Each structure stands twice: as structure tokens, then as C-alpha cells.
């Protein structure tokens, strides 16, 4: 009897262990399945956010491009309004200046418009509409954009054109060389002319680096200001190549030029352009730094730069220029004449060659090249599109998705 009882207890113990083991395995399977389901759900949400963020950036890009393409028609309409109000059309700001006053923002657009039954409805129309008779007849009203977007506009005419260095005649290439030298002569640029780059070489001074840029685009094979072979900086590299002796096809190509390393490239990329062929810069959209470099190239030879730097009139000029360029605050036509008038008001115009100023700043803005940086976000995802748009042709000449 005792043996039979012991055997039954043993069988019960084995059964209990099997049940517990089975329950443990089932729990693990359920937990793993639940975890995988949560992961797949989160992946799906992220994929949705990724697509929504990209579409938001794309929408902002297209809307900004559409405004630029229709800018000439908008300008004609605004001129008619100016005339109707008794204001001279000559007081109308440049198109580029007006375009930068127009914000592109998904939040603002969603506040102005809603989607109702797949139709774009002004928000005011929804607010003024009568309430539906029955709740079942209500139509879904959704925001135009799920997430955020914006589109920054930068005029390429506000930058230094490096392809113009290909020309050997006229005043524009010489003024461009001076601006480049000045932009490379600031205190924070000194380190690039003291230490070797990854290739074990560096330009000794700013004018040597500017000469290397010119040698890359000009027609000859001799170094600027000398008779040495301009390929000598490149032929002993591990992956050797020759100076192109043709215009830059992309701004990134400038990284191949002797003396320009990755760190310097990251500084110069926002100051240079390959798209415009004018020697002038647009004072309405250029940074104050670019305006100072352009003015520095127009200093009279007998003027000591430190004398100008210590003159309180320079700070006054910069302050007035900054105020005049605040969107919506001023409608001044910012051109070479305006720059000269501000210098006169600041009592420092005698430091400069006014003829040089006239040839350095555009008298009438004819901006057609623009860089558009569109950003879209949804959830935790942000997408960015960087493009160069030619407004006159309505075409993109550069497109990069990040």
C-alpha cells in the first residue's frame, strides 16, 4: 500500500512540474508575441511619421517654389496697389525682400485652412457656418498638415560667386578676390593657414587660397601670379587629380581645391555660390558680414581699417542696416544707393570709394536664384530638403534630402 501511495504522489509531482513548465513556456511565448507586436506597432508609427515628415517638408518646398515662380506677377499686382495708393512704384522693395517677408509655416496654414470632406475650407468659413442639424450628419474636419513644416529662403545673390573668378577682365573678378581674401582674414580663420590638413599641406595665407580657387576655374595651367604648374598641389596626393580649369558644377566640388579641408568647407559653404554670374551682391538679403566684406574691398587705399573699426559711425551704419532689413518693419529699397546714403548719415562715407560701392551692390535687385531649406516634422521624426531653385525658369538645379 505504501508503495502504491508513493507512486501516485510521484506521478502527481511530475504532472505539476509539466503543468508549471507548460504555463511558463506559454507565458514566454505570449510575452514575446506582445513585445514583437509593440515593436511592430512602433515601427509602423515611425514609418508613418517618417512619411508624414517628408511630405510636410515637400509641401513647404513646393509652396515656397510656387510663390517664387509667381513673384513677377505678385510684383506687378503690388505695384498697381502702390500706384492706387498714390505711392511711387520706385519705392517698392525688391522681390527677394518681399519674398522673405512671406512665412511658410504648417501651423499657420493649418490655422487658416481645414480639410472637410476632402475640400480645403477657410477656417473663417467653418466658424461662420451653421451647426449641423444632427450629429450623425457632421463631416470630419481635419488639419491640413499633421505635424510641422517650414521653408527658409536664402538668396544666392547674397553670397560671393566663385565661378566669376574664371574671368580675367573687368572689375567684378578683382572685387570678388578682395571679398574672399577679407572673409578668410578674420581671427577665427588663422588656424587654417597654420596647420596641415589630412593631406599634409595647407595654404600659407588667404590670398594663396583664393589664388588656388581661381586656378581651379580659369583656363590656363599656370598658378595665378607665377609660372609654376597649378597641378603641383594635387599630383602627389594618394588619389591624384588635376585642377579642373572649368567652372564649378557643384558647391561641394570646392572641397577638392588645395587648402580647403572639411572644417573650412563647413564655414564657407553658406558664404559662397556657383549659380550667379554677377559681381554684385544683394544688400537686401546679404548678411551684415558679407556687406562688411564688400565695403572692406571698397576702402580708400589711404584708410587704415582700424581707424574705420574704431569709428562709432560704423556701429551706427550696421544698426541702421539691420533695422532696414527686418521683414515688415521697413519697406526701404535696399540697394547701392541706400548703402551709400546710410554711410553718409553715419559720417563715414569718405572712407570709401563710392564708385566701388556702386559696382559692388546691386542697384536693382533681379534675384532669380534661391536656396530653399524645407523642414518637416511629425512625432519624433524630422526630414529636411535642401534645394536651389531658379525662379525665372521654375526649375530646381540642386536637390538633397536629409
Secondary structure, 3 states (H helix, E strand, C coil): CHHHHHHHHHHHHHHHHHHHHHHHHHHHHHHHHHHHHHHHHHHHHHHHHHHHHHHHHHHHHHHHHHHHHCHHHHHHHHHHHHHHCCCCHHHCCCHHHHHHHCCCEHHHHHHHEEEECCEEEEHHHHHHCCCCCCHHHCCCEEECCCCEEEEEEEEHHHCEECHHHHCCCCHHHHHHHHHHHHHCCCHHHHHHHCCCCCCCCCCCCHHHHHHHHHHHHCCCCECCCCCCEHHHHCCCCCCCCCCCCCCCCCHHHHHHCCCCCHHHHHHHCCCEECCCCCCCECCCCCCHHHHHHHHHCCECCCCCHHHHHCCHHHHHHHHHHHHHCCCCCCCCCCCHHHHHHHHHHCCCHHHECHHHHHHHECCCCCCCEEEEEEEEEECCEEEEEEEEEECCCCEEEEEEEC
